[in-house]
Amino acid sequence: MKPKAGRALTFIMVLLTVTTGMIEAVSFLVLGPVFAAVQTGSLLLLGFAVAGTAGISIAATAASLAGFAIGAVGGSRAESAIDALGRRWFIAALVGEGLLLSASAFVVWRIGIERPGGPVDARHLAAIGMVACAMGVRNVTALRVNVPGASTTVVTTALTGLLVVLHPLAADNRVGSGTGVELRRLSSILAMFFGALFGAWLLDRSVHPAVVLAVPAGLVLALGLGLSALPRERTSVPG
């Protein structure tokens, strides 16, 4: 059962976008440089690493890509199976992602990763893979929900759509317009920016990366558990 569109669902998607910014701050500034959600970036970094660019690890980017693939495939199969049973797959996806992010934060804390520059060993790669796996699940969930202008993990399309619709020299109604769509696009762009800003700000003030990861983990988990406590007829996102 697909979640019902509405303000509550839009708010959740925008909030998830904020968490993406925080997660990528940890991934790029501490675990990497590597991306967990924006796999376009990981592919580019892998190309740079194969070319011999200093400071970029082939193993780290490969671990991110592999973890993301596992999360996307596993998340798709799990959500489809839950949907086939008539259950609320959207809520299950949020809880699953929150648990994966929580486990990732625990691993980062246990292995003592606090700043970039340390050895990239198997435990480090496992942490990268786990975060990327959670983001693989997130991407599948966002695709299935399909809220225009709110993908939660990338804002390139939202930025392009906003510019094309709003700029008088590039007006094009074929990309989708309307106050609701444009507000979602703008909200997604701002959410990603401020999520990244907040994550980087916390890291710059020596907050442990595990804590920075634990914040989005807790938010996602709280969303899932909170929605699960609501009866189907009382929530706008029954999924």
C-alpha positions in Angstrom: 0.0 0.0 0.0 1.5 3.3 -1.1 1.6 6.1 1.4 -1.0 8.8 0.9 0.3 12.1 -0.4 -0.2 15.1 1.9 1.6 17.6 4.1 2.7 15.1 6.6 4.4 12.9 4.0 6.1 16.0 2.5 7.3 17.0 5.9 8.8 13.5 6.5 10.5 13.5 3.1 12.0 16.9 3.8 13.2 15.8 7.2 14.8 12.8 5.7 16.6 15.1 3.3 18.1 17.0 6.3 19.4 13.7 7.7 21.0 12.9 4.3 23.1 16.1 4.6 24.2 15.1 8.1 25.0 11.6 7.0 27.0 12.8 4.0 29.0 15.2 6.3 30.2 12.2 8.3 30.8 10.0 5.1 32.8 12.6 3.3 34.6 14.5 6.0 35.4 11.6 8.3 34.9 8.2 6.7 36.1 9.2 3.3 36.2 11.2 1.2 33.3 9.0 0.1 29.6 9.4 -0.3 26.9 7.2 1.1 23.7 8.4 -0.5 24.9 10.3 -3.5 26.4 7.4 -5.5 27.1 9.6 -8.5 29.7 11.2 -6.3 31.1 7.7 -5.3 31.4 6.7 -9.0 33.3 9.9 -9.7 35.6 9.4 -6.7 36.2 5.8 -7.8 37.2 7.0 -11.2 39.6 9.6 -9.6 41.0 6.9 -7.3 41.6 4.5 -10.2 43.4 7.3 -12.0 45.8 7.5 -9.0 44.5 10.7 -7.4 46.1 11.0 -3.9 43.8 10.9 -0.9 41.0 8.9 -2.5 40.7 5.2 -1.6 39.5 2.7 -4.2 38.5 0.3 -1.4 36.4 3.0 0.4 34.5 4.0 -2.6 34.0 0.4 -3.7 32.7 -0.4 -0.2 30.2 2.4 -0.4 29.0 1.3 -3.8 28.7 -2.3 -2.7 26.9 -1.4 0.5 24.5 0.8 -1.4 23.7 -1.9 -3.9 23.0 -4.4 -1.1 20.7 -1.9 0.6 18.9 -1.0 -2.6 18.3 -4.6 -3.6 17.5 -5.9 -0.1 15.3 -2.9 0.6 13.4 -3.4 -2.6 12.7 -7.1 -2.0 11.8 -6.5 1.7 9.4 -3.6 0.9 7.8 -5.5 -1.9 7.3 -8.5 0.3 5.8 -6.4 3.1 3.5 -4.6 0.6 2.3 -7.9 -0.8 1.2 -8.9 2.7 -0.9 -5.7 2.9 1.4 -4.3 5.6 2.7 -0.7 5.9 6.0 -1.0 4.0 6.9 2.7 4.4 6.9 2.4 8.1 8.9 -0.8 8.0 11.4 0.9 5.7 11.9 3.8 8.1 12.4 1.5 11.0 14.9 -0.7 9.1 16.9 2.3 7.9 16.9 3.7 11.4 18.3 0.5 12.8 21.0 0.3 10.1 22.1 3.8 10.8 22.1 3.1 14.6 24.3 0.1 14.0 26.5 2.2 11.8 26.9 4.8 14.5 27.8 2.0 17.0 30.4 0.6 14.7 32.0 4.0 14.1 32.1 4.6 17.9 33.6 1.1 18.6 36.4 1.3 16.1 37.3 4.8 17.2 37.0 6.8 14.0 37.0 10.4 14.9 38.9 12.2 12.2 40.0 11.4 8.6 43.5 10.3 7.8 43.6 7.0 9.7 44.2 3.6 8.2 41.3 2.3 6.1 41.1 -1.3 7.4 38.3 -3.9 7.3 36.4 -2.3 10.2 36.5 1.1 8.5 35.2 -0.3 5.3 32.5 -2.1 7.2 31.3 1.2 8.6 31.3 2.8 5.2 29.3 -0.1 3.8 26.8 -0.1 6.5 26.0 3.6 6.2 25.7 3.2 2.4 23.5 0.2 2.9 21.1 2.3 4.9 21.1 4.9 2.1 20.4 2.2 -0.4 17.2 1.4 1.5 16.4 5.1 1.7 16.7 5.5 -2.1 14.4 2.6 -2.8 11.9 4.0 -0.3 12.0 7.4 -1.9 11.5 6.0 -5.3 8.5 4.0 -4.2 6.9 6.9 -2.4 7.6 9.2 -5.4 6.9 12.6 -4.0 7.7 15.1 -6.8 10.5 17.4 -5.8 11.5 15.5 -2.7 13.8 12.6 -3.4 15.6 12.9 0.0 19.0 12.1 -1.3 19.7 14.3 -4.3 18.7 17.8 -5.1 20.1 18.3 -8.7 16.7 17.5 -10.2 14.9 19.7 -7.7 17.3 22.6 -8.3 17.0 22.2 -12.1 13.2 22.1 -12.0 13.1 25.2 -9.7 15.4 27.2 -12.0 13.6 26.2 -15.1 10.1 26.9 -13.8 10.9 30.2 -12.0 13.4 31.9 -14.3 11.6 33.9 -17.0 14.2 33.1 -19.6 13.9 29.3 -19.1 10.2 28.9 -18.3 9.1 25.3 -19.2 5.9 23.8 -18.0 6.9 20.3 -19.1 9.1 19.8 -16.0 6.1 20.1 -13.7 5.1 23.2 -11.9 2.7 24.5 -9.3 3.1 26.0 -5.9 3.2 22.7 -4.1 5.9 21.2 -6.3 8.0 24.4 -6.2 7.8 24.6 -2.4 8.9 20.9 -2.2 11.8 21.6 -4.5 12.9 24.6 -2.5 12.4 22.8 0.8 14.5 19.9 -0.4 17.4 22.1 -1.5 17.4 24.1 1.8 17.1 20.9 3.8 20.1 19.3 2.2 22.2 22.4 2.6 21.3 22.9 6.3 21.7 19.2 7.1 25.2 19.3 5.7 25.9 22.6 7.4 24.7 21.2 10.8 26.6 18.0 10.4 29.9 19.7 9.4 29.4 22.3 12.2 29.1 19.5 14.8 32.2 17.7 13.5 34.1 21.0 13.5 33.3 21.3 17.2 34.8 17.9 17.9 31.5 16.1 18.3 32.2 12.4 17.8 31.1 11.2 14.3 29.2 8.4 15.9 27.0 11.0 17.7 26.5 12.9 14.5 25.3 9.7 12.8 23.2 8.8 15.8 21.1 12.0 15.4 19.7 11.1 12.0 19.4 7.5 13.1 17.3 8.5 16.0 15.1 10.8 13.9 14.5 8.2 11.2 13.7 5.5 13.9 11.5 7.8 15.8 9.5 8.6 12.6 9.0 5.0 11.9 8.0 4.0 15.4 5.8 7.1 15.7 3.9 6.3 12.5 3.5 2.7 13.5 1.7 3.7 16.7 -0.9 5.5 14.7 -4.0 3.6 13.4 -4.2 3.4 9.6 -7.2 5.6 9.5 -5.5 8.4 11.6 -2.3 8.8 9.7 -1.8 10.5 6.4 1.0 8.2 5.5 -0.4 4.7 6.2 2.0 3.0 3.7 
